[in-house]
Amino acid sequence: MADKFTQIAGDFVHLARLALTGRPQDVQLLVHRAAKRYRPMLPDMAESLSALLQESPTRASPLRRASEVPLPVDSDSRLQLLRVENHISFDHELVLTPEIEGSLRQLVAERGDPKALRDAGLHPTRTILFTGPPGVGKTMAARWLARELKRPLLILDLAAVMSSFLGRTGSNLRHVLDYAKSIECVLLLDELDALAKRRDDRGEIGELKRLVTVLLQEVDDWPATGILVAATNHAELLDPAVWRRFEMALAFGLPDTPAIEGLVRSLLSPYYDDAEKWSKVLGLAFKGSSHSDIERALTLARRSAVTTGQPLEDQLRGLLRVSDDLDRKERIRFAKELEASGVTSQREAQRITGVARETIRKATTTQPKKRKAPA
């Protein structure tokens, strides 16, 4: 028992020291740790501390704090280390797999009723890891979270943080994380693998390895009032310890055919009446492409239609091609969709897909067999 009182007394002295030196983010971190540490022995006090963190009047958005606390900058280049996005909106809604969308909505729901979680001895999810190839929606998902939670999105500019003098990179990283902890926000650490490479990689120097330790400590201590999102295109480069620190990991993949159809519809329908028809054929033509590749191709087609004065459908026909990811059955289906939709003739469908016209004709005219009614 004496040891417990000694520990409490030490924490109280440390708290007073931090408060007197005017370091509110460190005070909040200490209170957060104390709430976790003393919950088993002093649950009422832990509950009160957690409630204080939730109600902290010192937390504000970067816009309101702009005149008080400037964004952190690199000491040499004076470049800002963070990019801030407020009042986020989208030209079109995200098209995600049901699993990823469900997980993101769960995160939002947790923030809607923090008291229920506290009553159960829990805290809302604080740290999330997004993995997947480029252009599959990781950054867009972070923006979606910030929009739904009505919080600013802070994006770490790794090019600015990774100073040519590695000794300052640790300082830059701490400045960014301390600033993000002091406000209610969603912080996105993009290209996490640049900092969190495997510590057994002999090609990395000691200072960079120490950055991993700094990062792991910060992830462990992230306050429940904020959300830390880390994203990487190279999950295989991450230190195994990094994976264990994140409370949730979401793997983003290339969109499947239904997801591509939904994305095409959302991108074309505000400007084009035949978006539904084209979503069927482009859903197969774009198989194996990322969200960003699809959006880029459709945007270029729309621009070309405007600048040349040609119908948009002429530009969209130029996007019809057979993806290497299509098997024979999907090629036949593609050819059938091309003809049935009126997008191309049967001859043109054969040229695009390489499927014989007789095969296309049979696929188009063959009706699915009806099941016999039980006797």
C-alpha positions in Angstrom: 0.0 0.0 0.0 2.9 2.4 0.9 4.3 1.9 -2.6 1.0 2.9 -4.2 0.8 6.1 -2.2 4.4 6.8 -3.1 3.5 6.4 -6.8 0.5 8.6 -6.5 2.5 11.3 -4.7 5.2 11.1 -7.4 2.5 11.6 -10.1 1.0 14.5 -8.2 4.4 16.3 -8.0 5.1 15.6 -11.7 1.7 17.0 -12.6 2.3 20.1 -10.6 5.7 20.6 -12.2 4.2 20.3 -15.7 1.3 22.7 -14.9 3.7 25.3 -13.5 5.9 25.2 -16.6 2.8 25.8 -18.8 2.9 22.5 -20.8 -0.8 21.6 -21.3 -0.3 18.8 -23.7 2.1 17.1 -21.3 -0.4 17.6 -18.5 -3.1 16.0 -20.5 -0.8 13.1 -21.3 0.0 12.5 -17.7 -3.7 12.7 -16.7 -4.5 10.1 -19.5 -1.8 7.8 -18.1 -3.0 8.2 -14.6 -6.6 7.4 -15.5 -5.4 4.1 -17.0 -3.0 3.3 -14.2 -5.4 3.9 -11.3 -8.6 2.5 -12.7 -8.2 -0.9 -10.9 -7.6 0.6 -7.5 -9.4 4.0 -7.7 -12.1 3.6 -10.3 -14.0 6.7 -9.3 -11.0 8.9 -9.6 -10.1 7.4 -12.9 -13.6 8.0 -14.2 -13.4 11.7 -13.1 -10.0 12.1 -14.8 -11.3 10.6 -18.0 -14.3 12.9 -17.9 -12.1 15.9 -17.4 -10.1 14.9 -20.5 -13.3 14.7 -22.5 -14.5 18.1 -21.3 -11.1 19.9 -21.4 -11.9 23.5 -22.4 -8.3 24.1 -23.7 -8.9 21.9 -26.7 -9.8 23.8 -29.9 -9.5 23.6 -33.6 -6.4 25.0 -35.4 -8.5 27.9 -36.7 -9.4 29.1 -33.2 -5.9 28.4 -31.9 -4.1 30.0 -34.9 -3.4 33.2 -33.0 -2.2 31.4 -29.9 -0.2 28.4 -31.1 1.2 28.4 -34.6 1.6 25.3 -36.6 5.0 23.6 -35.9 7.7 24.4 -38.4 11.2 23.0 -39.2 13.8 25.0 -37.4 16.0 25.4 -40.5 13.7 25.6 -43.5 10.8 27.2 -41.6 8.5 25.0 -43.6 5.3 24.0 -41.9 5.4 20.4 -40.8 1.6 19.9 -41.0 -1.1 20.5 -43.6 -4.5 21.3 -42.1 -7.8 20.6 -43.9 -11.0 22.1 -42.4 -14.6 21.8 -43.5 -13.9 18.8 -45.6 -16.3 18.0 -48.5 -16.1 15.5 -51.4 -17.0 15.8 -55.1 -18.4 12.3 -54.8 -19.0 9.8 -51.9 -16.4 7.2 -51.1 -16.9 3.7 -52.5 -15.5 1.3 -50.0 -15.9 -2.4 -49.3 -18.6 -3.2 -46.7 -16.0 -4.4 -44.2 -14.0 -1.2 -44.3 -17.1 1.1 -44.4 -18.4 -0.8 -41.4 -15.2 -0.3 -39.4 -15.1 3.4 -40.2 -18.7 3.8 -39.1 -17.9 2.0 -35.9 -15.2 4.5 -35.2 -17.7 7.4 -35.6 -20.3 5.6 -33.4 -17.7 5.2 -30.6 -17.2 9.0 -30.6 -20.9 9.5 -30.4 -21.3 7.9 -26.9 -17.9 8.1 -25.0 -19.7 8.0 -21.6 -21.1 4.5 -22.4 -17.6 3.3 -23.2 -16.1 4.9 -20.0 -18.9 3.3 -17.9 -17.7 -0.1 -19.3 -14.1 0.7 -18.5 -13.2 1.3 -22.2 -12.0 4.1 -24.4 -12.8 4.8 -28.1 -10.4 3.6 -30.7 -7.5 6.0 -30.8 -5.0 4.6 -33.3 -5.7 3.0 -36.7 -3.4 1.6 -39.4 -4.4 1.8 -43.1 -2.4 -0.5 -45.4 -2.7 -1.0 -49.2 -1.3 0.0 -52.6 -1.4 3.6 -53.7 -4.6 5.1 -54.9 -7.1 2.8 -53.1 -8.7 5.4 -50.8 -6.5 5.5 -47.6 -6.2 9.2 -47.5 -9.8 9.7 -48.6 -10.9 7.4 -45.7 -9.0 9.6 -43.3 -10.7 12.7 -44.8 -14.1 10.9 -44.4 -13.4 10.3 -40.8 -12.6 13.9 -40.1 -15.7 15.1 -42.0 -18.0 12.7 -40.1 -16.5 13.7 -36.7 -16.5 17.4 -37.7 -12.8 17.7 -36.8 -9.9 19.2 -38.7 -7.6 16.7 -40.5 -3.9 17.3 -39.9 -1.6 15.6 -42.4 2.0 15.1 -41.6 4.4 16.2 -44.4 7.1 13.6 -44.2 9.2 15.5 -46.8 9.4 18.3 -44.3 9.9 16.2 -41.2 12.6 14.0 -42.6 15.3 16.7 -42.2 18.7 16.2 -43.9 20.0 16.2 -40.3 18.5 13.1 -38.8 19.0 14.4 -35.3 16.4 17.0 -35.9 13.9 14.6 -37.4 13.1 13.3 -33.9 12.5 16.8 -32.7 10.3 17.6 -35.7 8.3 14.5 -35.1 7.7 15.3 -31.4 6.7 18.8 -32.3 4.0 17.5 -34.7 2.7 14.8 -32.3 2.6 17.2 -29.3 0.7 19.7 -31.3 -1.8 17.2 -32.6 -2.3 15.9 -29.0 -3.3 19.3 -27.8 -6.4 19.6 -30.1 -9.3 17.5 -31.1 -8.4 16.3 -34.5 -7.7 13.4 -36.9 -3.9 13.2 -37.5 -2.8 11.3 -40.6 0.8 10.0 -40.7 1.2 9.2 -44.4 3.8 6.9 -45.7 4.5 5.5 -42.3 7.1 3.1 -43.6 9.5 6.1 -44.1 9.8 6.3 -40.4 8.8 2.9 -39.0 11.0 0.6 -41.0 12.0 -2.7 -39.5 14.6 -2.1 -36.8 16.6 -5.2 -37.9 17.3 -3.6 -41.3 21.1 -3.3 -41.2 21.0 -0.6 -43.9 19.4 1.9 -41.5 21.5 4.0 -39.2 20.9 4.1 -35.5 19.2 7.5 -35.3 16.5 6.4 -37.7 15.9 3.3 -35.6 15.5 5.4 -32.5 12.7 7.3 -34.3 10.7 4.0 -34.4 11.0 3.9 -30.6 9.7 7.5 -30.4 6.8 6.7 -32.6 5.8 3.6 -30.7 5.8 5.5 -27.4 3.6 8.2 -29.0 1.2 5.7 -30.4 0.9 4.0 -27.0 0.1 7.3 -25.3 -2.2 8.8 -27.8 -5.1 10.5 -26.0 -8.7 9.2 -26.3 -9.9 12.6 -27.5 -8.0 12.3 -30.8 -7.6 9.8 -33.6 -4.2 8.9 -35.0 -4.4 7.4 -38.5 -1.2 6.0 -40.0 -1.1 4.9 -43.7 1.5 2.9 -45.7 1.8 1.5 -49.2 4.5 -1.0 -48.0 3.1 -2.9 -45.0 5.9 -5.4 -45.3 8.5 -2.8 -44.4 6.9 -2.0 -41.0 8.5 -3.1 -37.8 6.4 -5.9 -36.3 6.2 -3.8 -33.1 4.4 -1.1 -35.0 1.6 -3.5 -36.0 1.0 -4.5 -32.4 0.7 -0.9 -31.2 -2.3 0.0 -33.4 -5.8 -0.8 -32.0 -7.3 -1.3 -35.5 -5.7 -2.3 -38.8 -7.6 -1.9 -42.1 -6.3 -3.4 -45.4 -7.4 -1.5 -48.5 -7.4 -3.3 -51.8 -8.1 -2.6 -55.4 -11.9 -2.2 -56.0 -13.8 -5.2 -57.3 -16.3 -5.0 -60.2 -19.3 -3.9 -58.1 -17.2 -1.2 -56.4 -15.9 0.1 -59.7 -19.5 0.3 -61.1 -20.5 2.3 -58.0 -17.5 4.6 -58.4 -18.2 5.2 -62.1 -21.9 5.9 -61.4 -21.0 8.4 -58.7 -18.4 10.2 -60.9 -20.6 10.4 -64.1 -24.2 10.6 -62.9 -24.1 14.4 -62.0 -23.0 15.2 -65.6 -24.2 12.3 -67.8 -27.6 10.6 -68.1 -26.2 7.3 -69.3 -24.0 6.8 -66.3 -25.7 3.5 -65.3 -25.2 2.0 -68.8 -21.5 2.9 -68.8 -20.9 1.7 -65.3 -21.6 -1.9 -66.4 -19.0 -1.9 -69.2 -16.4 0.2 -67.4 -16.8 -1.9 -64.3 -15.1 -4.7 -66.3 -12.8 -2.4 -68.4 -11.3 -0.9 -65.3 -10.8 -4.2 -63.4 -7.4 -4.1 -61.7 -7.3 -0.3 -61.5 -7.1 1.8 -58.4 -9.8 4.3 -57.3 -7.4 7.2 -58.2 -6.6 5.7 -61.7 -10.3 5.4 -62.5 -11.2 8.9 -61.3 -8.2 10.3 -63.3 -9.3 8.5 -66.5 -12.9 9.6 -66.3 -11.9 13.2 -65.5 -9.6 13.3 -68.5 -12.4 11.9 -70.7 -14.8 14.7 -69.5 -12.1 17.3 -70.2 -11.4 16.0 -73.6 -15.2 16.0 -74.5 -15.4 19.7 -73.4 -12.3 20.9 -75.3 -13.0 18.9 -78.5 -16.8 19.4 -78.6 -17.2 15.7 -79.1 -19.9 13.7 -77.2 -18.7 12.2 -73.9 -19.6 8.7 -75.0 -17.0 9.0 -77.8 -14.4 9.7 -75.2 -15.6 6.9 -72.9 -15.3 4.4 -75.8 -11.6 5.2 -75.8 -11.4 3.7 -72.3 -12.8 0.4 -73.4 -10.0 -2.2 -73.2 -9.6 -5.7 -71.9 -7.9 -5.7 -68.5 -5.2 -8.4 -68.0 -7.1 -9.3 -64.8 -10.1 -10.6 -66.8 -10.5 -14.3 -67.3 -12.2 -15.9 -70.3 -15.6 -16.0 -68.6 -15.3 -12.3 -67.7 -14.2 -11.4 -71.3 -17.3 -13.1 -72.6 -19.4 -11.2 -70.1 -17.6 -8.0 -71.1 -18.4 -8.6 -74.8 -22.0 -9.3 -74.0 -22.4 -6.1 -72.0 -20.8 -4.1 -74.8 -23.3 -5.3 -77.3 -26.4 -5.5 -75.1 -25.9 -2.0 -73.8 -25.6 -0.6 -77.3 -22.2 0.9 -76.5 -20.6 -0.9 -79.4 -21.6 -3.2 -82.3 -20.9 -6.9 -82.1 -18.0 -6.6 -84.5 -16.5 -3.8 -82.3 -17.1 -6.0 -79.2 -15.1 -8.8 -80.8 -12.3 -6.4 -81.7 -12.1 -5.0 -78.1 -12.4 -8.3 -76.2 -11.0 -10.9 -78.7 -14.2 -13.0 -78.2 -15.5 -14.6 -81.3 -18.8 -13.1 -82.6 -20.5 -16.5 -82.5 -19.6 -16.8 -78.8 -21.0 -13.3 -78.2 -24.2 -14.2 -80.1 -24.7 -17.3 -78.1 -24.0 -15.5 -74.8 -26.5 -12.8 -75.8 -29.3 -15.0 -76.9 -28.9 -17.8 -74.3 -31.5 -17.4 -71.6 -30.9 -18.8 -68.1 -32.7 -22.1 -67.6 -35.7 -22.0 -65.4 -35.9 -24.4 -62.5 -38.6 -27.0 -62.6 -41.3 -26.7 -60.0 -41.2 -29.5 -57.5 -43.7 -32.3 -58.3 
